[in-house]
Amino acid sequence: MSAQPNKVALVTGGASGIGLGITRRLARDGAAVGIVDFDPLALEQTVRQFQSDGHGVHGVLADVGVASDVERAIQEIEGALGPVGLRR
């Protein structure tokens, strides 16, 4: 999975486990990453780490099982990073 630089990706569960691995890969490949997670502590720590490493990320606390949370997360990420071109 290789992202083109300057793409905006949205990763659900992006603050831990497989989602975090996907987030790492996308950020390393130059994508800006919107990280959606339901764990506030993991999300905060992950966003802080990626930002301190110079990666363009934006975190949103949301439950992907709730449609309104998903729509809110997409809108917030697009407002912060630009149009989402890749969703995982």
Secondary structure as GFF3:
##gff-version 3
##sequence-region A 1 88
A	DSSP	beta_strand	8	12	.	.	.	ID=ss1
A	DSSP	alpha_helix	17	28	.	.	.	ID=ss2
A	DSSP	beta_strand	32	37	.	.	.	ID=ss3
A	DSSP	alpha_helix	40	52	.	.	.	ID=ss4
A	DSSP	beta_strand	57	61	.	.	.	ID=ss5
A	DSSP	alpha_helix	67	81	.	.	.	ID=ss6
A	DSSP	beta_strand	86	87	.	.	.	ID=ss7
###
